[in-house]
Amino acid sequence: MPPRIKKLIGTVALVIGVSLYALIVMFVGQLKLAGAHPAAQLAFFAFFGLIWVIPAGLLIRWMERPGR
């Protein structure tokens, strides 16, 4: 696959994926942590706010891999 196509697909997937992930985490966080202690909310959102980096890094690595 040509590098330009891989980068286009990866960019679109990254934008859609991170947007959906953020919406889901916010929805779940509001449902489960509505009355929780602020420290618990901070820990939840800090953890899930950073964990998206792993799949995004894998996707970016795939995008940067040279074509055949």
CHARMM internal coordinates of N, CA and C (Angstrom, degrees):
IC EDIT
DIST 1 N 1 CA 1.4528
DIST 1 CA 1 C 1.5325
ANGL 1 N 1 CA 1 C 108.10
DIST 1 C 2 N 1.3083
ANGL 1 CA 1 C 2 N 117.81
DIHE 1 N 1 CA 1 C 2 N 134.30
DIST 2 N 2 CA 1.4706
ANGL 1 C 2 N 2 CA 120.48
DIHE 1 CA 1 C 2 N 2 CA 179.80
DIST 2 CA 2 C 1.5374
ANGL 2 N 2 CA 2 C 111.45
DIHE 1 C 2 N 2 CA 2 C -62.90
DIST 2 C 3 N 1.3210
ANGL 2 CA 2 C 3 N 116.52
DIHE 2 N 2 CA 2 C 3 N 145.41
DIST 3 N 3 CA 1.4643
ANGL 2 C 3 N 3 CA 120.52
DIHE 2 CA 2 C 3 N 3 CA -178.18
DIST 3 CA 3 C 1.5308
ANGL 3 N 3 CA 3 C 113.74
DIHE 2 C 3 N 3 CA 3 C -57.16
DIST 3 C 4 N 1.3281
ANGL 3 CA 3 C 4 N 117.93
DIHE 3 N 3 CA 3 C 4 N -36.28
DIST 4 N 4 CA 1.4723
ANGL 3 C 4 N 4 CA 119.92
DIHE 3 CA 3 C 4 N 4 CA -179.09
DIST 4 CA 4 C 1.5217
ANGL 4 N 4 CA 4 C 111.19
DIHE 3 C 4 N 4 CA 4 C -64.63
DIST 4 C 5 N 1.3241
ANGL 4 CA 4 C 5 N 116.99
DIHE 4 N 4 CA 4 C 5 N -39.75
DIST 5 N 5 CA 1.4650
ANGL 4 C 5 N 5 CA 121.23
DIHE 4 CA 4 C 5 N 5 CA 179.60
DIST 5 CA 5 C 1.5321
ANGL 5 N 5 CA 5 C 109.61
DIHE 4 C 5 N 5 CA 5 C -68.54
DIST 5 C 6 N 1.3431
ANGL 5 CA 5 C 6 N 116.86
DIHE 5 N 5 CA 5 C 6 N -42.03
DIST 6 N 6 CA 1.4658
ANGL 5 C 6 N 6 CA 120.41
DIHE 5 CA 5 C 6 N 6 CA 178.30
DIST 6 CA 6 C 1.5244
ANGL 6 N 6 CA 6 C 110.77
DIHE 5 C 6 N 6 CA 6 C -60.72
DIST 6 C 7 N 1.3187
ANGL 6 CA 6 C 7 N 116.25
DIHE 6 N 6 CA 6 C 7 N -41.55
DIST 7 N 7 CA 1.4616
ANGL 6 C 7 N 7 CA 119.75
DIHE 6 CA 6 C 7 N 7 CA -179.53
DIST 7 CA 7 C 1.5302
ANGL 7 N 7 CA 7 C 111.27
DIHE 6 C 7 N 7 CA 7 C -68.96
DIST 7 C 8 N 1.3100
ANGL 7 CA 7 C 8 N 117.57
DIHE 7 N 7 CA 7 C 8 N -37.17
DIST 8 N 8 CA 1.4550
ANGL 7 C 8 N 8 CA 120.67
DIHE 7 CA 7 C 8 N 8 CA 177.19
DIST 8 CA 8 C 1.5316
ANGL 8 N 8 CA 8 C 110.38
DIHE 7 C 8 N 8 CA 8 C -64.54
DIST 8 C 9 N 1.3218
ANGL 8 CA 8 C 9 N 116.49
DIHE 8 N 8 CA 8 C 9 N -49.04
DIST 9 N 9 CA 1.4645
ANGL 8 C 9 N 9 CA 120.80
DIHE 8 CA 8 C 9 N 9 CA 179.64
DIST 9 CA 9 C 1.5242
ANGL 9 N 9 CA 9 C 110.28
DIHE 8 C 9 N 9 CA 9 C -61.60
DIST 9 C 10 N 1.3248
ANGL 9 CA 9 C 10 N 116.89
DIHE 9 N 9 CA 9 C 10 N -45.14
DIST 10 N 10 CA 1.4620
ANGL 9 C 10 N 10 CA 121.01
DIHE 9 CA 9 C 10 N 10 CA -179.93
DIST 10 CA 10 C 1.5156
ANGL 10 N 10 CA 10 C 112.89
DIHE 9 C 10 N 10 CA 10 C -63.45
DIST 10 C 11 N 1.3156
ANGL 10 CA 10 C 11 N 117.10
DIHE 10 N 10 CA 10 C 11 N -40.40
DIST 11 N 11 CA 1.4622
ANGL 10 C 11 N 11 CA 120.94
DIHE 10 CA 10 C 11 N 11 CA 179.79
DIST 11 CA 11 C 1.5199
ANGL 11 N 11 CA 11 C 111.28
DIHE 10 C 11 N 11 CA 11 C -65.49
DIST 11 C 12 N 1.3183
ANGL 11 CA 11 C 12 N 116.22
DIHE 11 N 11 CA 11 C 12 N -45.39
DIST 12 N 12 CA 1.4664
ANGL 11 C 12 N 12 CA 119.91
DIHE 11 CA 11 C 12 N 12 CA 178.71
DIST 12 CA 12 C 1.5251
ANGL 12 N 12 CA 12 C 110.37
DIHE 11 C 12 N 12 CA 12 C -63.82
DIST 12 C 13 N 1.3373
ANGL 12 CA 12 C 13 N 116.69
DIHE 12 N 12 CA 12 C 13 N -44.04
DIST 13 N 13 CA 1.4659
ANGL 12 C 13 N 13 CA 120.39
DIHE 12 CA 12 C 13 N 13 CA 178.98
DIST 13 CA 13 C 1.5268
ANGL 13 N 13 CA 13 C 111.15
DIHE 12 C 13 N 13 CA 13 C -62.95
DIST 13 C 14 N 1.3120
ANGL 13 CA 13 C 14 N 117.17
DIHE 13 N 13 CA 13 C 14 N -39.33
DIST 14 N 14 CA 1.4577
ANGL 13 C 14 N 14 CA 121.38
DIHE 13 CA 13 C 14 N 14 CA -179.77
DIST 14 CA 14 C 1.5264
ANGL 14 N 14 CA 14 C 111.68
DIHE 13 C 14 N 14 CA 14 C -66.03
DIST 14 C 15 N 1.3157
ANGL 14 CA 14 C 15 N 117.18
DIHE 14 N 14 CA 14 C 15 N -45.48
DIST 15 N 15 CA 1.4656
ANGL 14 C 15 N 15 CA 120.64
DIHE 14 CA 14 C 15 N 15 CA 179.92
DIST 15 CA 15 C 1.5252
ANGL 15 N 15 CA 15 C 111.11
DIHE 14 C 15 N 15 CA 15 C -64.13
DIST 15 C 16 N 1.3326
ANGL 15 CA 15 C 16 N 116.49
DIHE 15 N 15 CA 15 C 16 N -47.16
DIST 16 N 16 CA 1.4709
ANGL 15 C 16 N 16 CA 119.83
DIHE 15 CA 15 C 16 N 16 CA -179.88
DIST 16 CA 16 C 1.5208
ANGL 16 N 16 CA 16 C 110.42
DIHE 15 C 16 N 16 CA 16 C -67.19
DIST 16 C 17 N 1.3265
ANGL 16 CA 16 C 17 N 116.91
DIHE 16 N 16 CA 16 C 17 N -44.00
DIST 17 N 17 CA 1.4645
ANGL 16 C 17 N 17 CA 120.67
DIHE 16 CA 16 C 17 N 17 CA -178.11
DIST 17 CA 17 C 1.5188
ANGL 17 N 17 CA 17 C 113.28
DIHE 16 C 17 N 17 CA 17 C -63.04
DIST 17 C 18 N 1.3145
ANGL 17 CA 17 C 18 N 117.12
DIHE 17 N 17 CA 17 C 18 N -46.27
DIST 18 N 18 CA 1.4672
ANGL 17 C 18 N 18 CA 120.36
DIHE 17 CA 17 C 18 N 18 CA -179.56
DIST 18 CA 18 C 1.5279
ANGL 18 N 18 CA 18 C 110.56
DIHE 17 C 18 N 18 CA 18 C -67.46
DIST 18 C 19 N 1.3164
ANGL 18 CA 18 C 19 N 117.61
DIHE 18 N 18 CA 18 C 19 N -37.12
DIST 19 N 19 CA 1.4661
ANGL 18 C 19 N 19 CA 120.46
DIHE 18 CA 18 C 19 N 19 CA 178.11
DIST 19 CA 19 C 1.5175
ANGL 19 N 19 CA 19 C 111.09
DIHE 18 C 19 N 19 CA 19 C -64.71
DIST 19 C 20 N 1.3221
ANGL 19 CA 19 C 20 N 117.07
DIHE 19 N 19 CA 19 C 20 N -47.24
DIST 20 N 20 CA 1.4673
ANGL 19 C 20 N 20 CA 120.12
DIHE 19 CA 19 C 20 N 20 CA 178.21
DIST 20 CA 20 C 1.5237
ANGL 20 N 20 CA 20 C 111.41
DIHE 19 C 20 N 20 CA 20 C -64.20
DIST 20 C 21 N 1.3239
ANGL 20 CA 20 C 21 N 116.36
DIHE 20 N 20 CA 20 C 21 N -41.80
DIST 21 N 21 CA 1.4572
ANGL 20 C 21 N 21 CA 120.62
DIHE 20 CA 20 C 21 N 21 CA 178.77
DIST 21 CA 21 C 1.5334
ANGL 21 N 21 CA 21 C 110.78
DIHE 20 C 21 N 21 CA 21 C -59.69
DIST 21 C 22 N 1.3173
ANGL 21 CA 21 C 22 N 116.88
DIHE 21 N 21 CA 21 C 22 N -45.58
DIST 22 N 22 CA 1.4679
ANGL 21 C 22 N 22 CA 120.44
DIHE 21 CA 21 C 22 N 22 CA -179.62
DIST 22 CA 22 C 1.5274
ANGL 22 N 22 CA 22 C 111.06
DIHE 21 C 22 N 22 CA 22 C -62.98
DIST 22 C 23 N 1.3155
ANGL 22 CA 22 C 23 N 117.43
DIHE 22 N 22 CA 22 C 23 N -42.83
DIST 23 N 23 CA 1.4589
ANGL 22 C 23 N 23 CA 120.13
DIHE 22 CA 22 C 23 N 23 CA 178.99
DIST 23 CA 23 C 1.5271
ANGL 23 N 23 CA 23 C 111.81
DIHE 22 C 23 N 23 CA 23 C -63.42
DIST 23 C 24 N 1.3294
ANGL 23 CA 23 C 24 N 116.80
DIHE 23 N 23 CA 23 C 24 N -42.44
DIST 24 N 24 CA 1.4629
ANGL 23 C 24 N 24 CA 120.43
DIHE 23 CA 23 C 24 N 24 CA 179.53
DIST 24 CA 24 C 1.5197
ANGL 24 N 24 CA 24 C 110.99
DIHE 23 C 24 N 24 CA 24 C -65.40
DIST 24 C 25 N 1.3261
ANGL 24 CA 24 C 25 N 117.66
DIHE 24 N 24 CA 24 C 25 N -44.55
DIST 25 N 25 CA 1.4626
ANGL 24 C 25 N 25 CA 120.60
DIHE 24 CA 24 C 25 N 25 CA 179.85
DIST 25 CA 25 C 1.5231
ANGL 25 N 25 CA 25 C 110.70
DIHE 24 C 25 N 25 CA 25 C -64.20
DIST 25 C 26 N 1.3114
ANGL 25 CA 25 C 26 N 117.70
DIHE 25 N 25 CA 25 C 26 N -41.03
DIST 26 N 26 CA 1.4690
ANGL 25 C 26 N 26 CA 119.57
DIHE 25 CA 25 C 26 N 26 CA 177.79
DIST 26 CA 26 C 1.5184
ANGL 26 N 26 CA 26 C 111.31
DIHE 25 C 26 N 26 CA 26 C -64.04
DIST 26 C 27 N 1.3342
ANGL 26 CA 26 C 27 N 117.06
DIHE 26 N 26 CA 26 C 27 N -41.65
DIST 27 N 27 CA 1.4615
ANGL 26 C 27 N 27 CA 121.25
DIHE 26 CA 26 C 27 N 27 CA 179.83
DIST 27 CA 27 C 1.5300
ANGL 27 N 27 CA 27 C 110.79
DIHE 26 C 27 N 27 CA 27 C -63.75
DIST 27 C 28 N 1.3194
ANGL 27 CA 27 C 28 N 116.58
DIHE 27 N 27 CA 27 C 28 N -48.50
DIST 28 N 28 CA 1.4677
ANGL 27 C 28 N 28 CA 120.56
DIHE 27 CA 27 C 28 N 28 CA -179.58
DIST 28 CA 28 C 1.5289
ANGL 28 N 28 CA 28 C 110.18
DIHE 27 C 28 N 28 CA 28 C -65.27
DIST 28 C 29 N 1.3130
ANGL 28 CA 28 C 29 N 116.58
DIHE 28 N 28 CA 28 C 29 N -41.54
DIST 29 N 29 CA 1.4652
ANGL 28 C 29 N 29 CA 119.94
DIHE 28 CA 28 C 29 N 29 CA 179.06
DIST 29 CA 29 C 1.5120
ANGL 29 N 29 CA 29 C 112.37
DIHE 28 C 29 N 29 CA 29 C -61.18
DIST 29 C 30 N 1.3102
ANGL 29 CA 29 C 30 N 117.87
DIHE 29 N 29 CA 29 C 30 N -41.37
DIST 30 N 30 CA 1.4583
ANGL 29 C 30 N 30 CA 120.75
DIHE 29 CA 29 C 30 N 30 CA 178.76
DIST 30 CA 30 C 1.5254
ANGL 30 N 30 CA 30 C 111.67
DIHE 29 C 30 N 30 CA 30 C -68.62
DIST 30 C 31 N 1.3313
ANGL 30 CA 30 C 31 N 116.91
DIHE 30 N 30 CA 30 C 31 N -36.60
DIST 31 N 31 CA 1.4662
ANGL 30 C 31 N 31 CA 119.57
DIHE 30 CA 30 C 31 N 31 CA 179.20
DIST 31 CA 31 C 1.5178
ANGL 31 N 31 CA 31 C 112.02
DIHE 30 C 31 N 31 CA 31 C -69.90
DIST 31 C 32 N 1.3096
ANGL 31 CA 31 C 32 N 117.19
DIHE 31 N 31 CA 31 C 32 N -46.45
DIST 32 N 32 CA 1.4612
ANGL 31 C 32 N 32 CA 121.72
DIHE 31 CA 31 C 32 N 32 CA -172.87
DIST 32 CA 32 C 1.5200
ANGL 32 N 32 CA 32 C 113.92
DIHE 31 C 32 N 32 CA 32 C -86.16
DIST 32 C 33 N 1.3244
ANGL 32 CA 32 C 33 N 117.54
DIHE 32 N 32 CA 32 C 33 N -26.61
DIST 33 N 33 CA 1.4621
ANGL 32 C 33 N 33 CA 120.23
DIHE 32 CA 32 C 33 N 33 CA -172.77
DIST 33 CA 33 C 1.5266
ANGL 33 N 33 CA 33 C 113.58
DIHE 32 C 33 N 33 CA 33 C -116.96
DIST 33 C 34 N 1.3158
ANGL 33 CA 33 C 34 N 117.14
DIHE 33 N 33 CA 33 C 34 N 24.06
DIST 34 N 34 CA 1.4669
ANGL 33 C 34 N 34 CA 119.86
DIHE 33 CA 33 C 34 N 34 CA -175.38
DIST 34 CA 34 C 1.5250
ANGL 34 N 34 CA 34 C 112.21
DIHE 33 C 34 N 34 CA 34 C -58.84
DIST 34 C 35 N 1.3189
ANGL 34 CA 34 C 35 N 118.00
DIHE 34 N 34 CA 34 C 35 N -42.51
DIST 35 N 35 CA 1.4675
ANGL 34 C 35 N 35 CA 120.31
DIHE 34 CA 34 C 35 N 35 CA -178.50
DIST 35 CA 35 C 1.5090
ANGL 35 N 35 CA 35 C 113.03
DIHE 34 C 35 N 35 CA 35 C -109.50
DIST 35 C 36 N 1.3077
ANGL 35 CA 35 C 36 N 117.60
DIHE 35 N 35 CA 35 C 36 N 15.38
DIST 36 N 36 CA 1.4664
ANGL 35 C 36 N 36 CA 121.07
DIHE 35 CA 35 C 36 N 36 CA -176.37
DIST 36 CA 36 C 1.5271
ANGL 36 N 36 CA 36 C 110.94
DIHE 35 C 36 N 36 CA 36 C -76.88
DIST 36 C 37 N 1.2929
ANGL 36 CA 36 C 37 N 113.96
DIHE 36 N 36 CA 36 C 37 N 163.68
DIST 37 N 37 CA 1.4631
ANGL 36 C 37 N 37 CA 121.29
DIHE 36 CA 36 C 37 N 37 CA 177.66
DIST 37 CA 37 C 1.5353
ANGL 37 N 37 CA 37 C 109.28
DIHE 36 C 37 N 37 CA 37 C -62.75
DIST 37 C 38 N 1.3197
ANGL 37 CA 37 C 38 N 117.90
DIHE 37 N 37 CA 37 C 38 N 143.25
DIST 38 N 38 CA 1.4742
ANGL 37 C 38 N 38 CA 120.37
DIHE 37 CA 37 C 38 N 38 CA -179.68
DIST 38 CA 38 C 1.5319
ANGL 38 N 38 CA 38 C 113.57
DIHE 37 C 38 N 38 CA 38 C -56.39
DIST 38 C 39 N 1.3299
ANGL 38 CA 38 C 39 N 117.39
DIHE 38 N 38 CA 38 C 39 N -31.45
DIST 39 N 39 CA 1.4671
ANGL 38 C 39 N 39 CA 119.49
DIHE 38 CA 38 C 39 N 39 CA 178.37
DIST 39 CA 39 C 1.5328
ANGL 39 N 39 CA 39 C 110.82
DIHE 38 C 39 N 39 CA 39 C -67.17
DIST 39 C 40 N 1.3305
ANGL 39 CA 39 C 40 N 116.80
DIHE 39 N 39 CA 39 C 40 N -36.69
DIST 40 N 40 CA 1.4664
ANGL 39 C 40 N 40 CA 120.67
DIHE 39 CA 39 C 40 N 40 CA 177.28
DIST 40 CA 40 C 1.5317
ANGL 40 N 40 CA 40 C 109.76
DIHE 39 C 40 N 40 CA 40 C -67.17
DIST 40 C 41 N 1.3083
ANGL 40 CA 40 C 41 N 116.77
DIHE 40 N 40 CA 40 C 41 N -40.91
DIST 41 N 41 CA 1.4630
ANGL 40 C 41 N 41 CA 120.25
DIHE 40 CA 40 C 41 N 41 CA 177.56
DIST 41 CA 41 C 1.5264
ANGL 41 N 41 CA 41 C 110.85
DIHE 40 C 41 N 41 CA 41 C -63.60
DIST 41 C 42 N 1.3191
ANGL 41 CA 41 C 42 N 116.02
DIHE 41 N 41 CA 41 C 42 N -42.49
DIST 42 N 42 CA 1.4600
ANGL 41 C 42 N 42 CA 120.45
DIHE 41 CA 41 C 42 N 42 CA 178.77
DIST 42 CA 42 C 1.5253
ANGL 42 N 42 CA 42 C 110.70
DIHE 41 C 42 N 42 CA 42 C -61.73
DIST 42 C 43 N 1.3252
ANGL 42 CA 42 C 43 N 116.87
DIHE 42 N 42 CA 42 C 43 N -45.19
DIST 43 N 43 CA 1.4662
ANGL 42 C 43 N 43 CA 120.71
DIHE 42 CA 42 C 43 N 43 CA -179.90
DIST 43 CA 43 C 1.5309
ANGL 43 N 43 CA 43 C 110.70
DIHE 42 C 43 N 43 CA 43 C -62.89
DIST 43 C 44 N 1.3357
ANGL 43 CA 43 C 44 N 117.06
DIHE 43 N 43 CA 43 C 44 N -44.02
DIST 44 N 44 CA 1.4629
ANGL 43 C 44 N 44 CA 121.42
DIHE 43 CA 43 C 44 N 44 CA -179.82
DIST 44 CA 44 C 1.5243
ANGL 44 N 44 CA 44 C 110.90
DIHE 43 C 44 N 44 CA 44 C -60.38
DIST 44 C 45 N 1.3270
ANGL 44 CA 44 C 45 N 116.23
DIHE 44 N 44 CA 44 C 45 N -53.19
DIST 45 N 45 CA 1.4640
ANGL 44 C 45 N 45 CA 119.56
DIHE 44 CA 44 C 45 N 45 CA -176.00
DIST 45 CA 45 C 1.5289
ANGL 45 N 45 CA 45 C 112.36
DIHE 44 C 45 N 45 CA 45 C -71.43
DIST 45 C 46 N 1.3198
ANGL 45 CA 45 C 46 N 117.82
DIHE 45 N 45 CA 45 C 46 N -29.82
DIST 46 N 46 CA 1.4678
ANGL 45 C 46 N 46 CA 119.78
DIHE 45 CA 45 C 46 N 46 CA 175.86
DIST 46 CA 46 C 1.5215
ANGL 46 N 46 CA 46 C 110.43
DIHE 45 C 46 N 46 CA 46 C -67.72
DIST 46 C 47 N 1.3345
ANGL 46 CA 46 C 47 N 116.48
DIHE 46 N 46 CA 46 C 47 N -44.80
DIST 47 N 47 CA 1.4673
ANGL 46 C 47 N 47 CA 119.97
DIHE 46 CA 46 C 47 N 47 CA -179.94
DIST 47 CA 47 C 1.5261
ANGL 47 N 47 CA 47 C 110.84
DIHE 46 C 47 N 47 CA 47 C -63.97
DIST 47 C 48 N 1.3291
ANGL 47 CA 47 C 48 N 116.85
DIHE 47 N 47 CA 47 C 48 N -53.46
DIST 48 N 48 CA 1.4524
ANGL 47 C 48 N 48 CA 120.03
DIHE 47 CA 47 C 48 N 48 CA -177.04
DIST 48 CA 48 C 1.5248
ANGL 48 N 48 CA 48 C 112.45
DIHE 47 C 48 N 48 CA 48 C -74.30
DIST 48 C 49 N 1.3162
ANGL 48 CA 48 C 49 N 117.21
DIHE 48 N 48 CA 48 C 49 N -17.06
DIST 49 N 49 CA 1.4577
ANGL 48 C 49 N 49 CA 120.15
DIHE 48 CA 48 C 49 N 49 CA 174.67
DIST 49 CA 49 C 1.5194
ANGL 49 N 49 CA 49 C 112.59
DIHE 48 C 49 N 49 CA 49 C -77.88
DIST 49 C 50 N 1.3267
ANGL 49 CA 49 C 50 N 117.02
DIHE 49 N 49 CA 49 C 50 N -17.87
DIST 50 N 50 CA 1.4670
ANGL 49 C 50 N 50 CA 120.74
DIHE 49 CA 49 C 50 N 50 CA 178.88
DIST 50 CA 50 C 1.5239
ANGL 50 N 50 CA 50 C 113.44
DIHE 49 C 50 N 50 CA 50 C -105.28
DIST 50 C 51 N 1.3221
ANGL 50 CA 50 C 51 N 118.11
DIHE 50 N 50 CA 50 C 51 N -22.77
DIST 51 N 51 CA 1.4620
ANGL 50 C 51 N 51 CA 121.43
DIHE 50 CA 50 C 51 N 51 CA -172.88
DIST 51 CA 51 C 1.5384
ANGL 51 N 51 CA 51 C 112.30
DIHE 50 C 51 N 51 CA 51 C -68.32
DIST 51 C 52 N 1.3292
ANGL 51 CA 51 C 52 N 118.08
DIHE 51 N 51 CA 51 C 52 N -21.99
DIST 52 N 52 CA 1.4673
ANGL 51 C 52 N 52 CA 120.60
DIHE 51 CA 51 C 52 N 52 CA -179.99
DIST 52 CA 52 C 1.5230
ANGL 52 N 52 CA 52 C 111.86
DIHE 51 C 52 N 52 CA 52 C -65.68
DIST 52 C 53 N 1.3217
ANGL 52 CA 52 C 53 N 117.10
DIHE 52 N 52 CA 52 C 53 N -16.29
DIST 53 N 53 CA 1.4587
ANGL 52 C 53 N 53 CA 121.01
DIHE 52 CA 52 C 53 N 53 CA -177.53
DIST 53 CA 53 C 1.5348
ANGL 53 N 53 CA 53 C 111.21
DIHE 52 C 53 N 53 CA 53 C -64.66
DIST 53 C 54 N 1.3325
ANGL 53 CA 53 C 54 N 117.55
DIHE 53 N 53 CA 53 C 54 N -31.49
DIST 54 N 54 CA 1.4680
ANGL 53 C 54 N 54 CA 120.50
DIHE 53 CA 53 C 54 N 54 CA -177.35
DIST 54 CA 54 C 1.5339
ANGL 54 N 54 CA 54 C 111.34
DIHE 53 C 54 N 54 CA 54 C -64.00
DIST 54 C 55 N 1.3532
ANGL 54 CA 54 C 55 N 119.50
DIHE 54 N 54 CA 54 C 55 N -57.10
DIST 55 N 55 CA 1.4702
ANGL 54 C 55 N 55 CA 117.05
DIHE 54 CA 54 C 55 N 55 CA 178.48
DIST 55 CA 55 C 1.5296
ANGL 55 N 55 CA 55 C 113.19
DIHE 54 C 55 N 55 CA 55 C -65.53
DIST 55 C 56 N 1.3186
ANGL 55 CA 55 C 56 N 117.39
DIHE 55 N 55 CA 55 C 56 N -31.69
DIST 56 N 56 CA 1.4657
ANGL 55 C 56 N 56 CA 119.40
DIHE 55 CA 55 C 56 N 56 CA 177.67
DIST 56 CA 56 C 1.5263
ANGL 56 N 56 CA 56 C 110.30
DIHE 55 C 56 N 56 CA 56 C -65.30
DIST 56 C 57 N 1.3153
ANGL 56 CA 56 C 57 N 117.39
DIHE 56 N 56 CA 56 C 57 N -39.55
DIST 57 N 57 CA 1.4598
ANGL 56 C 57 N 57 CA 120.68
DIHE 56 CA 56 C 57 N 57 CA 177.66
DIST 57 CA 57 C 1.5186
ANGL 57 N 57 CA 57 C 112.32
DIHE 56 C 57 N 57 CA 57 C -64.38
DIST 57 C 58 N 1.3339
ANGL 57 CA 57 C 58 N 116.36
DIHE 57 N 57 CA 57 C 58 N -39.48
DIST 58 N 58 CA 1.4602
ANGL 57 C 58 N 58 CA 119.81
DIHE 57 CA 57 C 58 N 58 CA 177.04
DIST 58 CA 58 C 1.5291
ANGL 58 N 58 CA 58 C 111.02
DIHE 57 C 58 N 58 CA 58 C -64.65
DIST 58 C 59 N 1.3186
ANGL 58 CA 58 C 59 N 116.13
DIHE 58 N 58 CA 58 C 59 N -40.14
DIST 59 N 59 CA 1.4575
ANGL 58 C 59 N 59 CA 120.11
DIHE 58 CA 58 C 59 N 59 CA 178.70
DIST 59 CA 59 C 1.5270
ANGL 59 N 59 CA 59 C 110.97
DIHE 58 C 59 N 59 CA 59 C -66.12
DIST 59 C 60 N 1.3129
ANGL 59 CA 59 C 60 N 116.85
DIHE 59 N 59 CA 59 C 60 N -42.13
DIST 60 N 60 CA 1.4647
ANGL 59 C 60 N 60 CA 120.55
DIHE 59 CA 59 C 60 N 60 CA 178.66
DIST 60 CA 60 C 1.5226
ANGL 60 N 60 CA 60 C 110.58
DIHE 59 C 60 N 60 CA 60 C -65.83
DIST 60 C 61 N 1.3243
ANGL 60 CA 60 C 61 N 117.47
DIHE 60 N 60 CA 60 C 61 N -37.84
DIST 61 N 61 CA 1.4630
ANGL 60 C 61 N 61 CA 120.43
DIHE 60 CA 60 C 61 N 61 CA 176.60
DIST 61 CA 61 C 1.5403
ANGL 61 N 61 CA 61 C 110.45
DIHE 60 C 61 N 61 CA 61 C -61.69
DIST 61 C 62 N 1.3417
ANGL 61 CA 61 C 62 N 115.86
DIHE 61 N 61 CA 61 C 62 N -41.46
DIST 62 N 62 CA 1.4649
ANGL 61 C 62 N 62 CA 119.44
DIHE 61 CA 61 C 62 N 62 CA 177.19
DIST 62 CA 62 C 1.5289
ANGL 62 N 62 CA 62 C 110.80
DIHE 61 C 62 N 62 CA 62 C -63.85
DIST 62 C 63 N 1.3296
ANGL 62 CA 62 C 63 N 116.66
DIHE 62 N 62 CA 62 C 63 N -40.61
DIST 63 N 63 CA 1.4582
ANGL 62 C 63 N 63 CA 120.33
DIHE 62 CA 62 C 63 N 63 CA -178.85
DIST 63 CA 63 C 1.5309
ANGL 63 N 63 CA 63 C 111.32
DIHE 62 C 63 N 63 CA 63 C -63.83
DIST 63 C 64 N 1.3129
ANGL 63 CA 63 C 64 N 117.85
DIHE 63 N 63 CA 63 C 64 N -35.70
DIST 64 N 64 CA 1.4602
ANGL 63 C 64 N 64 CA 122.11
DIHE 63 CA 63 C 64 N 64 CA -175.42
DIST 64 CA 64 C 1.5170
ANGL 64 N 64 CA 64 C 113.51
DIHE 63 C 64 N 64 CA 64 C -85.74
DIST 64 C 65 N 1.3310
ANGL 64 CA 64 C 65 N 117.81
DIHE 64 N 64 CA 64 C 65 N -11.84
DIST 65 N 65 CA 1.4573
ANGL 64 C 65 N 65 CA 120.55
DIHE 64 CA 64 C 65 N 65 CA 179.47
DIST 65 CA 65 C 1.5319
ANGL 65 N 65 CA 65 C 109.16
DIHE 64 C 65 N 65 CA 65 C -65.82
DIST 65 C 66 N 1.3199
ANGL 65 CA 65 C 66 N 117.30
DIHE 65 N 65 CA 65 C 66 N 134.62
DIST 66 N 66 CA 1.4762
ANGL 65 C 66 N 66 CA 119.16
DIHE 65 CA 65 C 66 N 66 CA -178.08
DIST 66 CA 66 C 1.5243
ANGL 66 N 66 CA 66 C 111.46
DIHE 65 C 66 N 66 CA 66 C -65.90
DIST 66 C 67 N 1.3155
ANGL 66 CA 66 C 67 N 114.84
DIHE 66 N 66 CA 66 C 67 N 150.69
DIST 67 N 67 CA 1.4541
ANGL 66 C 67 N 67 CA 121.17
DIHE 66 CA 66 C 67 N 67 CA 178.27
DIST 67 CA 67 C 1.5213
ANGL 67 N 67 CA 67 C 111.18
DIHE 66 C 67 N 67 CA 67 C -75.39
DIST 67 C 68 N 1.3038
ANGL 67 CA 67 C 68 N 115.66
DIHE 67 N 67 CA 67 C 68 N 175.54
DIST 68 N 68 CA 1.4757
ANGL 67 C 68 N 68 CA 120.03
DIHE 67 CA 67 C 68 N 68 CA -178.65
DIST 68 CA 68 C 1.4942
ANGL 68 N 68 CA 68 C 112.04
DIHE 67 C 68 N 68 CA 68 C -75.61
END
COOR INIT
IC SEED 1 N 1 CA 1 C
IC BUILD
